Amino acid sequence: MKKLQCDVVVVGCGIAGLYAALKLPRSCQVILIAKGDLETCDSMLAQGGIAVMLSEEDYESYFEDTMKAGHYENRRESVGIMIRDSRACINDLISYGVRFDRNPQGDLLYTREGAHSKARILYHEDITGREITETLLLQCRAAHNVHIYEYTEMVDLIDEVGADEKRVCTGISCVKRGGERLNIYSRFTILATGGIGGVFERSTNYPILTGDGCRIAEKHGVALEHMDYVQIHPTTLYRSTPGRSFLITESARGEGAVLLNSKFERFTDELQPRDVVAEAMLKEMEREGSKYVWLSFENVMPEIVHSHFKHIYEYCLSRGYDITKEPIPVVPAQHYFMGGIHVDTNSETTMPRLFAVGETACTGVHGRNRLASNSLLECLVFARRAAEKIKADHTREQRPRVDPSTLTMVMEKHIRASLEEDMPAGDISTDSVIPDRRQARVELLCKQDGIVAGMAIFARTFEMLDSSTTVTPLVRDGDRIRKGQMIATLEGDVRTLLAGERTALNYLQHMSGVATYTRQMVDILREAGSKAQLVDTRKTTPGMRIFDKMAVRIGGGGNHRHNLSDAVLLKDNHIDAAGGVRQAVLAAKERCSFMAKIEVECESLMMVREALDAGADVVMLDNMSHAQMQEAIELVGDRALTEVSGNVTRDNVEFLADLDVDYISSGALTHSSGILDMSMKNLQVLD
């Protein structure tokens, strides 16, 4: 299986996906995939145009038109956002080169469609969608950070348990034409997979659009919304054979085209909302026993037909109809999907790091029925908001997330001492081969599956050697990483990258090994139903304790004592020296602050009783049998906290899961975890 790594993967190359990719920072590496070729997306088919707020005075009118068409089931906040942001998106399109129709003076032309109270729709002939899509596609192809893969079908999401125990989207699994499997790992995923028309007998959509995004999202527990909100478009050219229905844009009725029955009589107001018009057509067809009704362009001036609707004219002519001379048979067909994956106002789904835009998303803008020409606008506005949210998160996470309490002088001194240990008189290998400064870039790759820990320590090591070194993490402490995954890039003086490599990796590999082992034990306990907190011990490598205990926390465990000054732990030798459990506890209470907890290591039930009677705060059950521990825990009840200890490892911790104990401590977390193998590869000298 082939694996790719990027910052953002966008599934779908329609207007929503393309615009989202363009609005992402150029520092983001973006992969765009298309299920088929780049022509086969519904954005290419949009004829009528794109609505826009004409001025501030138009806001209330536009808002009411949208709400009324949606039967007032719209999310009001989303409607307001779409209208307010409409002009900014239009200005973006114009700056990219989209050619909206204009009058001889160069002013934008506006048309009107059903249920709009004003002419507020921009258009390019009758192929507005194609004009916008092709323009955005050209921009994406020119962007150095965007990589496009055609004939690549998403078959699943990749998700992992994050640091807060929520499942987090970490990419997608795909199948390429020919059957090759491809996993794309990403920090953020945007689903722009389009509608559901492919599952209907009559639809204006491409058959390839089968609701993949919704189906796969639901499989992973992502919330869906209003899956029954399907819009029927009133006017598609009737055909007796199977296949995609050819749309006759609503703009035609906005410019004066009318609907006629078999007697060539008007039977409805053509500028009502789509669902109302479609229902009137179906009732008329049922009343007459006909398979279609007629659409007449008799009231539309020929010059408008040949300019505004020239592609419709040409298509109908190829089917034997001259719309300037005769009506054409039309029939309602499935056209648009107002439901889909539930998203918030930033287009984020209920799964962290997973976004949805375009027709596959339910923003709540449309309610039960979409107002004409709001679809392209919704795609743009909420794709832009997704990109802005990702940009904010991407920028915030450029530096590793670190527990501030660990960034101490002790840690700084340790890193500096480690560098001095490794190069007391410089790096003679590098200095002899590369005597002068040269800028370079290198990738940090993981060679094993595990949990990453210590990214800040890794970065700080290089910064100490040269503050101009840039380390850009693609993951955060606590993230699950996989074999072959790129987890960071580094850029700086090649001499710094080479000299700091081993020391930085030593910290990162060691801490990631501890975090990985810890997460494995935590997962075992949770899957077995235990509520106990897994904690470490003082069995750490001398000088490395602050790093070891940080890694345990990142892995999901907790810390026992950091050092001998933290708390009182009375072990067998303390007890023997004091003359017994009671004497040891009372002596500690007399001499220690009331703030210090007192824990007693107990090897028998008799010792447990003595510790409780003396007022111990914590009872440690050390190397007892399972039956003894159960009896001891019942004996303790709520008189003290309980801890189980003694040769606890990844292999046997499951057998402790049924104990109603507060803490399970394991020295193996820090003395037996090993490392997580990583390496710096693919170095490129940039100058």
BAVOKOL-447743 format. One record per residue (C-alpha): x, y, z. Coordinates in steps of 0.2 Angstrom, whole numbers, plus 5000, padded with zeros to 4 digits. Layout:
! BAVOKOL-447743
XYZ ...
! end
This chain:
! BAVOKOL-447743
500050005000 500650174995 500650315009 500650505007 500850635020 500150815019 499350955029 497650955021 496850825010 495250885000 494150754994 493250824978 493750944965 492151044963 492051224967 491951194986 493551084986 494551194974 494151354983 494551285000 496251224993 496651404986 496151495002 497351385013 499051455017 500351425004 501351345018 500051205019 500451055008 498751015000 498150854991 496550864980 495750694974 494450674962 493450514960 493450524942 494150644930 494150834934 492650864921 491550744931 490850854945 489250944947 490051114948 490351104930 488451084926 487851234936 487051344923 486051494930 487251584941 487751634958 486851754970 487551894979 486952034991 486752184980 487052314994 486752335013 484952385009 484752215000 485152115016 483452095023 482652055007 483851925002 483751845020 481851835019 481951755001 483151625007 482151585023 480451585014 481151465001 481851355014 480151345023 480951445038 481851285043 483551365039 484851405052 484751595053 486551615058 487151525043 486051615031 486651785038 488451725036 488251675018 487451835013 488651945022 490151855015 489451844997 490251994990 491951954997 491851784988 491351864972 492751984972 493951834975 493251744959 493451904949 495251924955 495551744950 494951784932 493051724932 492151814918 490451864924 489351944910 489452134909 488552274900 489552374887 490052494900 490852354910 489552344924 489052174931 487452104924 486152024936 484751914932 483251854942 482751674946 481251594955 480851654973 482051794972 481251964975 482652054965 483852024951 485351984961 486151834952 487851854942 488151734928 489251684913 488151644898 487251484904 488851394910 489251494926 489751334935 490951284921 491751454921 492051464939 492651284941 493851294927 494551454933 494851394950 495551234943 496851334934 497351424950 497551264959 498651184945 499751344946 499951334965 501551244970 500751174987 499251094978 499450914971 497950844961 497550654959 496250604947 495350434947 495650414966 494150364976 494050384995 493450225002 493650265021 494250385034 495750365044 495450405063 496350385079 496050415097 496750585101 497550645117 495850695124 495150525120 494050585106 494250505089 495150625078 495250615059 496950585052 496750565034 495850455021 496050285013 495850274994 495850164979 496650224963 496050164946 496849994943 496549944961 498050014970 497750064988 498350234994 498250305012 498450495013 498850555031 498450735035 498250855049 496550905042 495350825030 493950915020 492550815012 491850904996 491150744989 489550824981 487850764981 486750604980 486050604962 486850444956 485650344967 484050424958 483250364942 483150544936 484450664941 485350814934 486850754944 488250644937 488050454941 489650454950 488950564964 488250434976 488450514993 490150434998 490550575010 488950555020 489050365020 490850355026 490650485039 489150405046 490150245048 491350335059 490050405070 490050585062 488350665064 487250685048 485750795047 484150805036 484550665025 482750675018 482950855012 483050814993 482650954980 481850914964 482251044950 480651084940 481351094922 482450964914 482350914896 481250754895 482050594888 481350424886 482950334888 484050314904 485450444908 485850604917 484450734914 484950894905 484551044916 483551194909 484151334921 482951434932 483651594924 482551544908 480951564918 481751724926 481951794909 480151754904 480051574899 478351494904 477651324908 476251254898 475151094899 474650984884 473451114879 474851244879 474051344893 474951414908 474551324924 475651404938 476751544943 478451494936 479451604949 478851524964 480151414974 480751254965 479751134976 478151224973 478351234954 478951054953 477351004963 476251104952 477051014937 476850844944 475050874948 474750934930 475550784923 474550674934 472950764929 473250754911 474050574911 475650654902 477450614905 478050794904 477450974902 478051114890 479251254893 479051394880 480351534877 479151634866 479251784878 481151784879 481951894866 482951794853 484551894856 484451844875 484251654870 485751664859 486851754872 486251714889 485551534885 486651484870 487251324877 485451264881 484951324864 486351224856 486051064866 484151074863 484451094844 485550944844 484050854851 482850914838 482151064847 482351244842 481851344858 481651504848 480251424838 479451294848 479251234866 480251094874 479650944884 480250964902 480050854918 480550874936 482150774942 483150764957 484350904957 485050954974 485350884992 485051005006 485450885020 487150795023 488550795036 488150915050 489451055051 489551215062 489851385055 491651345051 491151195042 491951075055 491050915058 490750825074 492450735072 493950845076 494950895061 493650835049 492750965038 491350955025 490951085012 489851094997 488350984994 488950845005 488850965020 487251025029 487651205034 485851245037 485851385024 484451305013 483251235026 482051115017 482151185000 483651284992 483351454985 483951464967 485851504964 486251494983 487151334980 488751404972 488851544985 488651424999 490051314992 491151464992 490751555008 490851395019 492351325010 493251495014 492751475032 493451305033 495051365026 495151505038 494851385053 496151265047 497351415044 497051475062 497351295069 498851265058 499651425063 499351395081 500051215080 501651265071 502551255087 502351095097 501151095112 502151075128 501751065146 502351235152 502951165168 504251065159 505151215151 506251245165 508051295167 508451115172 507851055155 508751185146 510351145156 510150955152 509950985133 511451105133 512450975143 511950835131 512550945116 514250975124 514350795128 514150745110 515250885102 516450945115 517551025101 516251035087 515650915074 517350875065 516450755052 515250895046 516451045048 517750955038 516550915024 515451075024 516451215031 515251355025 513451395029 512251315017 510351315019 509551145018 507851055022 507650885029 506150775034 505850685051 505150515047 504350385059 504950205057 503750125069 501850145074 501750235091 501350395101 502450545098 503150645113 504550775115 504250875099 504751035109 506350955116 506750905098 506551075091 507351165106 508951055103 509151135086 508751305091 510151305104 511351265091 510651395079 509151505083 508751525064 508351345062 506551315058 505651155064 503851135058 502950985066 501550905057 500950815073 500750865091 501350775107 500150635111 499650605092 499750425086 500950415072 501350275059 502750185051 503350285036 502450445042 503250615040 503050705057 504050865054 505150955042 506751055047 507551195038 509151285042 511051275041 511451105035 512951095048 511651125062 510450995055 511850865055 512650915071 511050915081 510250765073 510850625086 510550725102 508850785096 508350605091 508950535107 507650635117 506250615104 506450425102 506650395120 505150505126 504050435112 504550255117 503950295135 502350375129 501950235117 502150105131 501150205143 499750225130 499750045126 499450005145 498150135147 497250065132 497249895139 496549955156 495150055148 494649915136 494549805151 493449925160 494649985174 494450155181 496150155189 497450285184 499050215178 500550305186 502450295185 503850265198 505550345202 506350205191 507050325178 508750345170 509750465181 509650645174 508150595163 506750595176 505950765170 505850695152 505250525157 503850585168 503350715154 503250575142 502150465154 500950615155 500850635136 500550445134 499050465145 499750405162 500050505178 501550535189 501850465206 503150555216 504350665206 505750645219 506050605237 505450775243 503750765236 502850645248 503150515261 503250335255 503650215269 504350055262 504849895271 506549965276 505750125283 504550015293 505949905300 507050045305 505550135314 505049975323 503349945314 502050025303 501150115317 502750195323 503350245306 501650325301 501550425318 503350485316 503050545299 501450635304 502450715319 503850785308 503050815291 501950955285 500050925285 500150955266 501250795263 500350635260 500850475269 500850315259 501250145266 501949995256 500949845263 501349665259 500049585270 498249615277 498949645294 500049785288 498549865279 497549865295 499049945304 499250075291 497350125291 497350125310 498850245310 497950365298 498950335282 498250425267 498750295254 498950115255 500050025242 499749845239 501449775235 501649605227 500049525234 499049395227 497549445217 496349375230 497349465244 497249625234 495349615233 495149575251 496349725255 495349845244 493749795253 494549825270 495149995265 493450055258 493450245258 494650265273 496150295261 496750295243 497350125236 498850085224 499349925217 501149895213 502449765210 503149705193 501649775183 502049765164 501049785148 500949595148 500049575165 499149735168 497549675161 497349555176 497249705188 495849785178 494449705189 495149775205 494249935212 495850025215 496350205213 498050195206 499150055197 500950105197 502250025185 504150055184 504149975167 503450135159 505150215161 506350065163 505749945150 504850045136 506250055124 506250185110 505150225095 506250225080 506350385070 507650455057 507950615048 507950585029 507850655012 509050805015 509050935001 510251075000 509251234995 510751344990 
! end
